[in-house]
Protein backbone atom coordinates (compact mmCIF):
# COMPACT_ATOMS: atom_id res chain seq x y z
CA UNK A 1 0.00 0.00 0.00
CA UNK A 2 2.84 2.41 0.71
CA UNK A 3 3.93 2.48 -2.95
CA UNK A 4 0.43 3.53 -4.06
CA UNK A 5 0.41 6.20 -1.32
CA UNK A 6 3.71 7.54 -2.63
CA UNK A 7 2.47 7.62 -6.22
CA UNK A 8 -0.82 9.32 -5.25
CA UNK A 9 1.10 11.86 -3.17
CA UNK A 10 3.48 12.74 -6.00
CA UNK A 11 0.84 12.82 -8.76
CA UNK A 12 -1.99 14.52 -6.88
CA UNK A 13 -1.35 15.87 -3.38
CA UNK A 14 2.06 17.37 -4.10
CA UNK A 15 0.70 19.15 -7.18
CA UNK A 16 -2.02 20.85 -5.15
CA UNK A 17 0.34 21.72 -2.29
CA UNK A 18 2.77 23.23 -4.78
CA UNK A 19 0.18 25.81 -5.84
CA UNK A 20 0.03 27.24 -2.30
CA UNK A 21 3.23 26.28 -0.46
CA UNK A 22 6.95 25.81 -0.97
CA UNK A 23 7.29 22.08 -0.44
CA UNK A 24 10.70 20.46 -0.25
CA UNK A 25 11.82 16.84 -0.18
CA UNK A 26 14.24 15.58 2.44
CA UNK A 27 16.87 12.85 2.04
CA UNK A 28 14.77 10.44 4.12
CA UNK A 29 11.87 10.61 1.64
CA UNK A 30 9.66 12.88 3.72
CA UNK A 31 8.46 16.31 2.62
CA UNK A 32 8.28 19.56 4.53
CA UNK A 33 6.40 22.82 4.33
CA UNK A 34 5.65 25.84 6.50
CA UNK A 35 2.10 26.93 7.33
CA UNK A 36 1.27 30.20 9.12
CA UNK A 37 -1.09 28.63 11.67
CA UNK A 38 0.45 25.17 12.11
CA UNK A 39 4.15 26.00 11.66
CA UNK A 40 6.49 23.37 10.17
CA UNK A 41 4.81 20.23 8.91
CA UNK A 42 6.60 17.01 7.98
CA UNK A 43 4.74 14.72 5.57
CA UNK A 44 5.51 11.00 5.29
CA UNK A 45 3.65 9.85 2.17
CA UNK A 46 4.61 6.15 2.41
CA UNK A 47 2.71 5.77 5.69
CA UNK A 48 0.23 8.58 4.95
CA UNK A 49 1.14 10.35 8.19
CA UNK A 50 2.25 13.85 9.04
CA UNK A 51 3.83 15.61 12.00
CA UNK A 52 2.90 19.11 13.07
CA UNK A 53 6.10 20.13 14.81
CA UNK A 54 4.66 23.15 16.64
CA UNK A 55 2.38 20.94 18.73
CA UNK A 56 4.31 17.67 18.25
CA UNK A 57 1.08 16.13 16.93
CA UNK A 58 0.97 13.17 14.55
CA UNK A 59 -1.94 12.88 12.12
CA UNK A 60 -2.96 9.69 10.35
CA UNK A 61 -4.79 9.87 7.03
CA UNK A 62 -2.45 12.72 6.12
CA UNK A 63 -3.85 13.28 2.65
CA UNK A 64 -7.37 13.90 3.99
CA UNK A 65 -5.97 16.21 6.70
CA UNK A 66 -3.98 18.17 4.12
CA UNK A 67 -7.06 18.52 1.93
CA UNK A 68 -9.25 19.70 4.82
CA UNK A 69 -6.78 21.95 6.65
CA UNK A 70 -4.16 23.29 4.26
CA UNK A 71 -5.61 23.61 0.77
CA UNK A 72 -7.98 26.26 -0.50
CA UNK A 73 -8.47 24.27 -3.72
CA UNK A 74 -9.36 20.68 -2.84
CA UNK A 75 -8.21 17.60 -4.74
CA UNK A 76 -11.21 15.43 -3.76
ZINORVEN-V430437 format. One line per field, one symbol per residue. ss: DSSP state (h for helix, s for strand, l for the rest). burial: + if it has 16 or more other C-alpha atoms within 10 Angstrom, else -. Layout:
ss->???
burial->???
//
This chain:
ss->lhhhhhhhhhhhhhhhhhhhlllsslllllssssslllssssssllllssssllllsssslhhhhhhhhlllllll
burial->----++--+---++-++-----+-------+++------+++++++-+++++------+--+++-++--++-----
//
